[in-house]
Structure formats: structure tokens, C-alpha cells
Amino acid sequence: MEYKMNIAGLDRALPLCRVSDELYIGAFVIFGDAELTVACARELLKKAPEYDYLITAEAKGIPLIHEMARQHGDKKYFVIRKKPKLYMTGVLEVDVTSITTTSEQKLYLDTADAALMKGKRILIVDDVVSTGGSLESIEKIVNMTGGIICGKMTILAEGSARNMKDLIYLNPLPLFNPDGTIKC
């Protein structure tokens, strides 16, 4: 089963994947789709508020903010990691729970990056927002740095995320029943 939709002017078919016996989601994977990444970055930038830096959580948001930064002429963006790395000067840490992960995870930001964010306008970007759990964790980290959240953007707002008043997105993405019909 798949769900066909037009995203940033491009037609794509999203395979439907089981989350539970009662819930399926349309799997949106931007990895490897350079044409879609470029188009989505362009369309998001048209809607983006003024910002100093972009930030996303590892992993699917990385090609998106890289392309957004490239198109916008930004010299730097930030990635919140799922594991601390040896090169980090220190870490800020928060918990995250997401619809697409099976257990609670932690997210980490290098303290050197955190220092650059203080007092700056930070635009949070993700590929898909569902429950808002990942966004909330990114917001916590940005607040810990003293950065100013100037906006939150995503390509697809899934399920109830489309009702989030402060979320800018390109397309809504429904949730699905096991037979492939739209749940909401």
C-alpha cells in the first residue's frame, strides 16, 4: 500500500508502514532523493522567517537543512546528535520520544555550537512532524543555549501536527488505518 501526493511540485508515492495494529503512517524518506530535497528546501525558504541559524535533529533533517543553508547562503547550521561524539567539547542533553522510534532516546548538542546560538534567532527544521516530541526536545536544547526560537518548519505535518498553530509546513500528511484508508 502507498499514499500518492505532490510535495513541493513533485509527485511521490509514500509506502504505508505499520506503527501498531490500528495505525499506519506514510513513510517519507528524503534520503537519496536529491530532486525532492532541493525542491523542499526552496519551498520552505519561501515561507521561512528571518533567522541566524538553522537547526535539526539527526538524521533525516540533515540533507534538508544543508540544502536550505546552501540555497540561503548560510555558512553554518547545527545538528543535534543521537549520540555524543569524541570531537564534541561538551554536551547539552535532552530526552526525546517520537512516533517513529520504539523507545526513548537522548539528543546531544556540542557546547561549542551552543555558545554560538546564544542570543541568535534559531529556525528549527525537520522533515516530518507527527506528535511534536522531537520538536519539543529541539526547543528544549535551543532554550538551554539562550538561543531565540524564531520558527518551526517541516515538509510534512502528520496527523494532529497540522493543527499546531506555530508550525510552518508544506503539506499535511494523514494517518492511516490498516487497510490503507485515511484515519485522520
C-alpha positions in Angstrom: 0.0 0.0 0.0 1.1 3.5 -0.7 -0.2 7.1 -0.5 0.4 9.3 -3.5 0.9 13.0 -3.0 2.5 16.1 -4.5 5.3 17.6 -2.4 7.0 20.9 -3.4 5.7 20.3 -7.0 6.9 16.7 -7.3 4.8 13.6 -7.3 5.8 10.9 -4.8 4.3 7.6 -3.5 4.8 7.0 0.2 4.8 3.4 1.4 2.4 2.8 4.3 4.1 1.3 7.3 2.6 -0.3 10.4 3.1 1.6 13.7 0.6 -0.5 15.6 -2.4 -2.8 14.8 -4.6 0.3 14.5 -2.1 2.8 13.0 -0.1 3.1 9.8 1.9 6.1 8.6 3.1 7.2 5.2 6.9 6.7 5.2 8.5 9.9 3.9 12.2 9.4 3.4 14.1 12.3 1.9 17.5 10.4 1.9 18.7 9.8 -1.6 16.1 12.0 -3.3 18.2 15.0 -4.3 15.4 16.4 -6.5 12.9 16.4 -3.7 15.5 17.8 -1.2 16.3 20.7 -3.4 12.6 21.4 -4.1 11.5 21.2 -0.5 14.4 23.4 0.7 13.4 26.0 -1.9 9.7 26.0 -0.9 10.5 26.1 2.9 12.8 29.1 2.4 9.9 30.9 0.7 8.0 30.6 4.0 10.9 30.9 6.4 11.0 33.8 8.9 14.3 35.8 9.3 16.8 33.6 11.1 20.5 33.5 12.0 21.0 29.7 12.1 19.1 26.5 11.2 19.0 23.5 13.5 17.6 19.9 13.1 17.9 16.6 14.8 19.9 13.7 13.3 19.2 12.2 10.8 16.6 12.8 8.0 16.6 16.6 8.6 20.3 16.9 7.7 20.1 16.9 3.9 17.2 19.3 4.1 18.9 21.9 6.3 22.2 21.5 4.4 20.3 22.3 1.1 18.4 25.2 2.8 21.7 26.6 4.1 23.3 26.3 0.7 20.4 28.0 -1.1 20.2 30.7 1.5 24.0 31.3 1.6 24.4 30.3 5.2 27.9 29.4 6.3 26.8 27.3 9.3 23.9 25.2 10.6 23.5 22.9 13.7 22.7 19.2 14.0 21.6 17.7 17.3 23.1 14.3 17.5 21.7 11.0 18.8 25.0 10.1 20.4 27.8 12.3 21.7 30.9 12.3 19.6 34.5 12.3 20.6 35.1 15.7 18.9 32.4 17.4 21.0 33.8 19.9 23.5 31.0 19.0 25.9 27.3 18.3 25.5 23.8 19.5 26.3 21.5 16.6 26.6 17.7 16.1 26.4 15.3 13.1 26.2 13.1 12.6 23.2 10.2 10.3 22.4 9.0 10.0 18.8 6.3 8.1 16.9 8.9 6.5 14.6 11.2 5.2 17.4 10.5 2.3 19.7 11.9 3.7 22.9 13.0 6.9 24.5 16.2 8.4 23.1 18.6 11.2 24.0 19.7 14.1 21.9 23.0 15.9 22.2 24.4 19.3 21.1 28.0 20.2 21.2 28.6 23.0 23.8 30.8 24.9 21.2 27.7 25.1 18.9 25.5 26.0 21.9 27.8 29.0 22.6 27.3 30.3 19.0 23.5 30.1 19.4 23.2 32.4 22.4 21.0 35.4 21.6 20.7 34.3 17.9 17.4 33.6 16.0 17.2 29.9 15.6 14.9 28.2 13.0 14.0 24.6 13.8 13.6 22.4 10.8 12.5 18.7 10.5 11.4 16.5 7.6 8.1 15.3 9.2 6.4 16.4 12.4 3.9 13.9 13.9 3.4 14.2 17.7 5.8 17.1 18.1 8.1 15.1 20.5 11.2 15.7 18.5 10.4 19.4 18.1 9.8 19.8 21.8 13.3 18.3 22.5 15.0 20.5 20.0 13.2 23.5 21.6 14.5 22.5 25.0 18.1 22.4 23.7 17.7 25.8 21.9 16.3 27.3 25.1 19.2 25.8 27.1 21.6 27.6 24.8 20.0 31.0 25.2 19.0 31.0 21.5 15.8 32.6 20.4 13.4 30.3 18.5 12.1 32.3 15.6 10.1 29.5 13.9 9.5 25.8 13.4 9.2 24.3 9.9 8.7 20.9 8.4 8.0 19.4 5.0 5.0 17.3 6.2 2.7 17.8 9.2 1.4 14.4 10.0 -1.9 13.7 11.8 -2.6 16.2 14.6 0.7 18.2 13.9 -1.2 20.1 11.2 -3.2 21.7 14.0 -0.1 23.1 15.6 -0.5 26.9 15.4 3.2 27.7 15.3 4.3 25.1 12.8 5.0 26.1 9.2 4.7 23.2 6.7 4.4 22.4 3.1 1.8 19.6 3.1 -0.4 17.8 5.6 0.1 14.0 5.8 -2.8 11.9 7.1 -2.6 8.9 9.4 -3.9 5.6 8.0 -6.0 2.6 9.0 -4.5 -0.9 8.5 -6.5 -1.2 5.2 -4.8 1.9 3.8 -7.8 4.2 4.2 -7.3 7.6 5.8 -7.8 7.6 9.6 -7.4 11.4 10.0 
